[in-house]
Amino acid sequence: MSHTTGATDATEATIEVRDLRKRFGRTLAVDGLSFTVEPGTVTGFVGPNGAGKSTTMRTVLGLDAPDSGQALIGGRPYHALRTPLLEVGALLDAAALHPSRRGRDHLRWLAHSHGLPMRRVDEVLEQVGMEQASRRRAGGYSLGMRQRLGIAAALLGDPPVLLLDEPVNGLDPEGIQWIRTLLRHLASEGRAILVSSHLMSELEDTADHLVVIGRGRLIADTAVADLLTAASGDRVRLRTSSRTEAMELLAREGGTVAVIDRDTLTVTGLPAERIVELLGASRVPFAEVGAHRATLEEAYMELTRDAVEFTSTPAADADEVTR
Ligand SMILES: Nc1ncnc2c1ncn2[C@@H]1O[C@H](COP(=O)(O)OP(=O)(O)OP(=O)(O)O)[C@@H](O)[C@H]1O
């Protein structure tokens, strides 16, 4: 953060959600949710469609009023922020722009209305790779371009807190890689960043921390590294051209064997050294025996499977919490 725009100090870079509840008619969108986004971290906000992610973000941004509980930015509710654009940046929908307006003019207007120096417009346009495109009219922008412009607008006030709702939507693989690098960089500067996604794989290599919700309730609030370690367990991964033979042998010796693909297995209940010994003694060909590292997707599946009981609601409430 440059601090030239008077951004708040690092201790204020947090998002705190405290026992938040929000109902829309018969739908309980957010049901007693609490979590904190710490400075210097990218926190992934994950859950299936309709889980309550957007509602939570909108409440943090003062766009929805909570029925109870609190949503705070740097310890204060959004409406109490003196200079919101300098304190929190947000991407909710890809920038809704008038088709005849140039992206650059949109940012200049935003900067002007908040008393920000015009050089910030050029700085953020460079940061999102839109220097050239921003001189064209928005009517011709792709969804990816509008996403980039929306991110530029969020960064304009150099805020210590960022909320991005599904920022990867519409980006091509190169764009996805770009946003990963950008978010890592922004977090390394001490910002608190909350990024929602309904796909766990999109957060691989981006998030340090995960808040997983289902039906408006917290399922997990965990460091990504801890989640992956727990999900990887004591599983050993091995490759073999004699899959059936290897499976029979290892199961006989007390291992629990799962098939990953045509020539890859994972085994629990037997240490790697023992597996090597057993396959070697029986002359079953194998290669690459090592600890299995779970993907974030696998970890998520495990997590939500364990959380089924926690997330399910009494039958009487059932139609209140479904879309
Ligand atoms: N303005 C509204 N009026 C009525 N119901 C709403 C409103 N906004 C959200 N909901 C409902 O609240 C629930 C949570 O929706 P929300 O958009 O917060 O979920 P989400 O996790 O962001 O989902 P998605 O991944 O699909 O964006 C859903 O059942 C949704 O239909």
The ligand as an SDF file (V2000), in Angstrom:
LIG
                    3D

 31 33  0  0  0  0  0  0  0  0999 V2000
  -32.4980  -10.1740   -2.5710 N   0  0  0  0  0  0  0  0  0  0  0  0
  -32.8620  -11.4290   -2.3170 C   0  0  0  0  0  0  0  0  0  0  0  0
  -34.1500  -11.7700   -2.2060 N   0  0  0  0  0  0  0  0  0  0  0  0
  -34.5170  -13.0340   -1.9310 C   0  0  0  0  0  0  0  0  0  0  0  0
  -33.6620  -14.0570   -1.7430 N   0  0  0  0  0  0  0  0  0  0  0  0
  -32.3660  -13.7800   -1.8560 C   0  0  0  0  0  0  0  0  0  0  0  0
  -31.8830  -12.4600   -2.1470 C   0  0  0  0  0  0  0  0  0  0  0  0
  -30.5280  -12.5010   -2.1780 N   0  0  0  0  0  0  0  0  0  0  0  0
  -30.1720  -13.7820   -1.9320 C   0  0  0  0  0  0  0  0  0  0  0  0
  -31.2790  -14.5480   -1.7350 N   0  0  0  0  0  0  0  0  0  0  0  0
  -31.2870  -15.9800   -1.4110 C   0  0  0  0  0  0  0  0  0  0  0  0
  -30.3960  -16.1780   -0.3260 O   0  0  0  0  0  0  0  0  0  0  0  0
  -29.6700  -17.4010   -0.4880 C   0  0  0  0  0  0  0  0  0  0  0  0
  -28.1740  -17.0950   -0.4910 C   0  0  0  0  0  0  0  0  0  0  0  0
  -27.8280  -16.4470   -1.7180 O   0  0  0  0  0  0  0  0  0  0  0  0
  -26.3960  -15.8710   -2.0460 P   0  0  0  0  0  0  0  0  0  0  0  0
  -26.4890  -15.1930   -3.3700 O   0  0  0  0  0  0  0  0  0  0  0  0
  -25.9140  -15.0990   -0.8860 O   0  0  0  0  0  0  0  0  0  0  0  0
  -25.5430  -17.2080   -2.1620 O   0  0  0  0  0  0  0  0  0  0  0  0
  -24.1010  -17.4400   -2.8400 P   0  0  0  0  0  0  0  0  0  0  0  0
  -23.3770  -18.3580   -1.9190 O   0  0  0  0  0  0  0  0  0  0  0  0
  -23.4740  -16.1330   -3.1460 O   0  0  0  0  0  0  0  0  0  0  0  0
  -24.4810  -18.1930   -4.1610 O   0  0  0  0  0  0  0  0  0  0  0  0
  -23.8000  -18.1560   -5.6300 P   0  0  0  0  0  0  0  0  0  0  0  0
  -22.5620  -18.9950   -5.5500 O   0  0  0  0  0  0  0  0  0  0  0  0
  -24.8620  -18.7720   -6.4660 O   0  0  0  0  0  0  0  0  0  0  0  0
  -23.5390  -16.7210   -5.9680 O   0  0  0  0  0  0  0  0  0  0  0  0
  -30.1580  -18.0220   -1.7700 C   0  0  0  0  0  0  0  0  0  0  0  0
  -31.1540  -18.9580   -1.4260 O   0  0  0  0  0  0  0  0  0  0  0  0
  -30.7520  -16.8400   -2.5270 C   0  0  0  0  0  0  0  0  0  0  0  0
  -31.7620  -17.2600   -3.3960 O   0  0  0  0  0  0  0  0  0  0  0  0
  1  2  1  0
  2  3  1  0
  2  7  2  0
  3  4  2  0
  4  5  1  0
  5  6  2  0
  6  7  1  0
  6 10  1  0
  7  8  1  0
  8  9  2  0
  9 10  1  0
 10 11  1  0
 11 12  1  0
 11 30  1  0
 12 13  1  0
 13 14  1  0
 13 28  1  0
 14 15  1  0
 15 16  1  0
 16 17  2  0
 16 18  1  0
 16 19  1  0
 19 20  1  0
 20 21  2  0
 20 22  1  0
 20 23  1  0
 23 24  1  0
 24 25  2  0
 24 26  1  0
 24 27  1  0
 28 29  1  0
 28 30  1  0
 30 31  1  0
M  END
$$$$
